[in-house]
Amino acid sequence: MSAKPVIVHHLENSRSQRILWLLASDSPNIEELEVPYEVKKYKRAAQRRAPQELLDVHPLGKSPVITDGDITVAESGAIVEYLIHKYGKDKIEVPEAGWLDNVYFTHYPEGSVQPVLVRRLLFKLIPGNVPALIRPLIRAVFSKVDKKLTLPELKLHGKFIESHLAKTKGWFAGGPNPTSADYMMAFTLEIMIDRAPEALAKISRNM
């Protein structure tokens, strides 16, 4: 165990929810890492930017970021892998047959899905930040682009994810417990259900 608590630097409405689940799950039949931790909360500045206080923790001002003693780790995937490697080797078991799935779905959400979800969010935000006179036109343009490009891509991801879960019938690596893949994918699925529920028809119906 760490002598001092791990500090989770949590920016509102950010991916740091993944780290909080990993550190202290309250789900039944899931044994969390039981690592002492504290949450330091930050509010977004103008234009959804990180405040200066978070930039003082890490030069990119991204969240999540953790500090564990003298160590600072950013990026969701890196944090999850660091915490599991240091504190969870005896608690989070990856089945041999699911090793590759675990590696893939640990990196897949940030590498493939989140960029598309961010694009969809921007398509909704941009029209509200242009002059009122041209706002209806810009909104119509972005709506059409979203329907033609972004939504079909999200539906493709949704079908891929649901197909995989149908095979594993549970966690992404197919084992008896969540692994780094599940901690990474959970937040992405929540965002997909919120921003593109039609892309996750089966999962949305079961939520």
C-alpha positions in Angstrom: 0.0 0.0 0.0 1.1 3.6 -0.5 2.2 5.5 2.6 0.2 8.5 1.4 -3.2 8.5 -0.4 -3.3 8.6 -4.2 -4.6 12.0 -5.2 -7.1 11.9 -8.1 -7.3 15.3 -9.8 -10.9 15.3 -11.0 -12.1 17.8 -13.5 -15.9 18.0 -13.7 -17.5 15.9 -16.5 -14.2 14.2 -17.4 -12.8 10.7 -17.8 -11.5 10.5 -14.3 -14.7 8.6 -13.3 -12.9 5.6 -14.6 -10.2 6.0 -12.0 -12.7 6.4 -9.2 -14.4 3.2 -10.1 -11.1 1.3 -10.1 -10.0 2.7 -6.8 -13.2 2.1 -4.9 -15.9 0.1 -6.6 -19.3 -0.1 -4.9 -20.6 -2.7 -7.3 -21.5 -6.1 -5.9 -19.1 -9.0 -6.4 -16.3 -6.6 -7.4 -13.3 -6.3 -5.1 -11.8 -2.8 -5.6 -8.1 -2.1 -5.1 -8.8 -0.6 -1.6 -6.0 2.0 -2.2 -6.3 5.0 0.1 -7.1 8.0 -2.1 -8.4 11.5 -2.1 -10.3 13.4 -4.8 -9.3 17.0 -5.6 -12.0 18.6 -7.7 -11.6 21.2 -10.3 -14.3 23.3 -12.2 -13.9 24.0 -15.9 -12.9 27.5 -16.9 -14.4 29.4 -19.9 -14.8 27.4 -23.1 -14.7 24.1 -21.1 -10.9 24.6 -20.5 -9.0 23.3 -17.5 -8.3 25.8 -14.8 -4.8 27.0 -14.0 -4.7 24.9 -10.9 -4.9 21.7 -12.9 -2.2 23.0 -15.3 0.0 23.3 -12.3 -0.4 19.6 -11.7 0.3 18.6 -15.3 1.4 20.9 -18.1 -1.4 19.7 -20.4 -4.1 20.4 -17.9 -5.9 17.2 -18.7 -8.0 15.0 -16.4 -7.7 12.5 -15.1 -4.3 13.0 -13.5 -3.1 11.2 -10.4 -0.2 11.9 -8.0 1.1 9.0 -6.0 3.8 10.3 -3.8 6.4 11.9 -6.1 4.9 10.2 -9.2 2.5 12.1 -11.5 0.6 10.0 -14.1 -1.8 11.4 -16.8 -3.9 9.6 -19.5 -6.7 7.3 -18.5 -5.1 4.1 -19.9 -1.7 4.8 -18.4 -3.3 5.5 -15.0 -5.4 2.4 -15.0 -2.4 0.2 -16.0 -0.2 1.9 -13.4 -2.6 1.4 -10.5 -3.4 -2.2 -11.5 0.3 -3.0 -11.9 1.3 -1.4 -8.6 -1.7 -2.3 -6.4 -3.9 -4.8 -8.1 -1.8 -7.7 -9.4 -3.4 -10.1 -6.9 -7.0 -8.8 -7.3 -7.4 -8.3 -11.1 -7.0 -11.5 -13.0 -6.8 -11.5 -16.8 -7.6 -14.9 -18.2 -5.0 -16.2 -20.7 -7.6 -16.6 -23.4 -8.7 -13.0 -22.9 -5.3 -11.3 -22.7 -5.4 -9.8 -26.2 -9.0 -8.6 -25.7 -8.0 -6.9 -22.5 -5.1 -5.1 -24.2 -7.2 -4.1 -27.2 -10.2 -2.8 -25.2 -7.9 -1.0 -22.8 -6.7 1.2 -25.7 -9.6 1.0 -28.1 -12.0 3.6 -26.3 -9.5 6.5 -26.4 -7.9 5.6 -29.7 -11.1 4.9 -31.7 -14.4 5.8 -30.0 -13.8 8.9 -27.9 -12.5 11.0 -30.9 -15.8 10.3 -32.7 -17.8 11.2 -29.6 -15.9 14.4 -29.1 -16.6 15.2 -32.8 -20.3 14.8 -32.2 -20.2 17.0 -29.2 -18.3 19.7 -31.1 -20.9 19.5 -33.9 -23.5 20.4 -31.3 -21.5 23.1 -29.5 -20.1 25.0 -32.5 -23.5 26.4 -33.8 -24.2 27.9 -30.4 -20.9 29.9 -30.6 -21.4 31.6 -34.0 -23.3 34.9 -34.7 -27.1 34.5 -34.3 -27.7 35.6 -37.8 -26.0 32.5 -39.3 -26.7 30.1 -36.5 -29.6 28.3 -38.1 -27.5 27.7 -41.3 -24.5 26.5 -39.4 -26.7 24.2 -37.2 -28.3 22.7 -40.3 -24.9 22.1 -41.9 -23.4 20.4 -38.8 -26.5 18.3 -38.3 -26.3 17.0 -41.8 -22.6 16.2 -41.5 -23.3 14.4 -38.2 -26.0 12.3 -39.7 -23.9 11.4 -42.8 -20.5 10.8 -41.2 -20.5 10.7 -37.4 -23.6 8.7 -36.6 -22.9 5.9 -39.1 -19.4 5.6 -37.6 -20.8 5.4 -34.0 -23.3 2.8 -35.1 -20.4 0.7 -36.5 -18.6 0.9 -33.1 -21.8 0.1 -31.3 -22.4 -3.1 -33.3 -18.8 -4.1 -32.8 -19.0 -3.6 -29.0 -22.3 -5.4 -28.6 -21.1 -8.3 -30.8 -18.0 -8.7 -28.6 -20.0 -8.6 -25.3 -22.4 -11.2 -26.7 -19.4 -13.5 -27.0 -17.9 -12.8 -23.6 -21.2 -12.7 -21.9 -19.9 -10.3 -19.2 -16.6 -8.5 -18.9 -14.6 -7.5 -21.9 -11.7 -10.0 -21.3 -14.2 -12.8 -20.6 -13.1 -13.5 -17.1 -14.8 -13.5 -13.7 -13.8 -9.9 -12.8 -13.4 -6.5 -14.5 -10.0 -5.8 -15.9 -8.4 -2.6 -17.3 -10.5 -3.0 -20.4 -13.7 -2.7 -18.4 -12.5 0.3 -16.4 -11.6 2.0 -19.7 -14.8 1.0 -21.6 -17.3 1.8 -18.9 -17.0 5.6 -19.2 -17.0 5.4 -23.0 -20.2 3.4 -23.0 -21.9 5.9 -20.6 -21.0 8.7 -23.0 -22.2 6.7 -26.0 -25.5 6.1 -24.3 -25.8 9.8 -23.5 -24.8 11.2 -26.9 -25.7 8.4 -29.3 -28.1 5.9 -27.7 -29.2 4.8 -31.2 -25.6 3.4 -31.7 -26.0 1.1 -28.7 -29.5 -0.2 -29.1 -29.1 -3.4 -27.1 -27.1 -1.9 -24.2 -29.3 1.1 -24.0 -32.4 -1.0 -23.6 -30.8 -2.9 -20.7 -29.6 0.2 -18.8 
